[in-house]
Amino acid sequence: MAGLERVNRELFPLRDISSVVQLFTDEVEKSSEPDLALLSIVGGAVENSLTCHRSPVMKDAPVETDDDSGGEFEIEYHIVDALYSQFRSIILGSVDLSAYGDSKYATRELVKKVSDVIWNSLSRSYYKDRAHLQSIYSYLTGNKLDCFGVALAVVAGCQVLGFNDVHLALSEDHAWVVFGENGGETAEVTWHGKGNEDKRGQPIGTSVGSLSWLYVNGQPVICDRYMEVTALVSSINPSFNMTTDIKEVADFQQQLMWMLYDRGYLQRYPMALGNLGDLEEINPTSGRPHCSDLFSQAVDASRKFYNNQHVYPYTYQGGYYFRQKMYKEALGSWANAADVLREYNYSRDDEELYKELMDIANELIPHVMKAVGSGIDAHSILKDPECFAHLLRLYDGICQWEEGSVTPVLHIGWAKPLVNTIAKFDASVRAQLVIDLQDDLDEEHSSEKEDKNSSRSGTADSGNMEKTEEPSKVGDNLNNNNYTKALESDSAQSPSNGSSSASVHPSIEALTAACSEKILNPDFLLQGDGEPFVAGGKDDSITDVSEVDTALTKPAGKKTGSNGFHSVVSSATVESTPTPAKLVVKRKSNVNFVSGLSHTEDGRPKLTLGSRKMCGLKDLLLSEKLNTQAISLQLTAQSQVQVGRKTRSGTQDVSTGSRPKRTRRE
């Protein structure tokens, strides 16, 4: 009961926001271990009293159900005492500490046991998008918790047991715990989507999705006890219904956030800074930083502390710019959010982020184009090539998010708004943008690196260096058309001699000479079978047919065509043939990717595209007349492997892109 012993009972009954803020302030300032259960119960009681029709904590107070704006509340001490004692009894009565040894640090078995206790006492329903279910108050009064609420209850339960090494780890849409002597152990304790509850107790990082956006690529917000208080305050939801917020709850949350901000507990918490920015935009506090500064602080925190792996700071900022009609800045922030997406692969757990981006691409940006199409702001950004670059950067990041993912992201619902938006930009504006392709930059980078390595490695004999240098150059430029043309011109200018003719196989020379007197056999050319020339004529013996046939059918690589015939393919051709985009399942590393927007020496905006889909659109995007159908087809093209799928008859269809024929009706 340490938490209640520290509480100033003179504050009770709690009837106004200032008294609740004072209780939180005392708990944060007077203890190195603020009691999460106590604060979550009090905060949840205030939130539910002002937002829900039922108010079990309002003893002897009239319940004004007709007043949607909230109203007064009254929280008495004995109500808080009873709920707090109930939570402690649930944890202490269900966990036998003697079964886990005398270690002063929590073990995985202990953490899983506490999570099982919380989980098994919940109602058997999932409440993913329901408001006001994140507090321990909701758990004790209704046996309901959302994803964050379960994780918070587990950490509070471990605190009741005396294990203060268990802390929250927060991504932008999920929560788990860290524990151990140095916080080096991780464990799932809550659910994210129906069917994932069986992951409780498992460490983070044992599945493919551990590097997804849901786990922010190993860059979560690791909380201490004060940041956990910040998290439970940030999770307060002031909404009364889908369209109405309760002003008193928003003021309550805003005052608590500023109290924690002044003590530095929001410095490493981008989501909390974004929430405070939203509150300040609606109801600015005099003498406090402007909401735009808070959004910038959230972006800086993500870059400084979390390797720029968080997306929401940019969407917070972009949403603010959009509401202020700063459309160019909004496009830039949304493009920055898409740059973060390049580091991830899309999965079904990214539903919230998918909806956020789809709203931006299909609702907000078309609204921007409509707003600047007429009136005072007419064509203000449509004549700016940087705005066009931001638009392409946004979709390039989304396309790269899709690459290597099991589930496709872009469909025709994405393509149509993009095509309509691109069409708003005049060809002269689009032509001002300089577009580089990441694949080209990677090739230049690798060739420069090889040149540096070759220059550093010297040999004693300079003559040997001259002999080996030329083949190396040829090998490095096999796919360089300019270098190939240079070789052809050099060979054309050099006089023919015995050494040059000796490099050609005698059989090829014989076949070339015979072509002037014989008719080539089509079957031999197409299938590699039969005689090289059509039979007949007196000069059949002019060519050694067996020698020519051996020379031309000897190449190492052979493949069988779809019609069952064999076609002759050299091994070099097989290796140099590019893999189709739909067969690529693993995204290329972005180590050398140049994100953001730069400028050329003459001031033109310069953009680097990294996704295969957008790279394929380069010429179409810069052409004078847009081919909207081709752009739509390229964007919606599948970039995943087509695995076997079930047909209506239940048989397995493993065809690659071929559509089964419809059965004829009898």
Secondary structure, DSSP 8 states (H G I E B T S, - for coil): -HHHHHS-GGG-SB-SHHHHHHHHHHHHHS-SS--HHHHHHHHHHHHHHHHSS--TT-TTS---TT-TT-----B-HHHHHHHHHHHHHHHHHH--GGGGTT-SS--HHHHHHHHHHHHHTS-S---SS-SS-SSHHHHHHHS---HHHHHHHHHHHHHHTT-TT-EEEE-SS-EEEEESTTS-EEE--S-SSTT-GGGTT--TTSSGGGGSGGGGGG--EE--HHHHHHHHHHT---BSSSS-B-HHHHHHHHHHHHHHHHTTTTTT-HHHHHHHHHHHHHS--TTS--HHHHHHHHHHHHHHHSTT--SHHHHHHHHHHHHTT-HHHHHHHHHHHHHHHTT----GGGHHHHHHHHHIIIIIHHHHHHHTTSSTTTTTTTT-HHHHHHHHHHHHHHHHHHTT-SS----HHHHHHHHHHHHHS-HHHHHT-EEEEHHHHHHHHHHHHHHHHHHHS--S-HHHHHHHHHHHHHHHTTT-HHHHHHHHHHHHHS---HHHHHTS-HHHHHHHHHTTTS-B-HHHHHHS-S-SB-S-STTGGGS-HHHHHHHHH--S-EEE-TTS-EEE--HHHHHHS---GGG--S----TT---S-EE-TTS-EEEEE-SHHHHHTHHHHHSSS--HHHHHHHHHS--S----EE-TTS-EE--SS---------
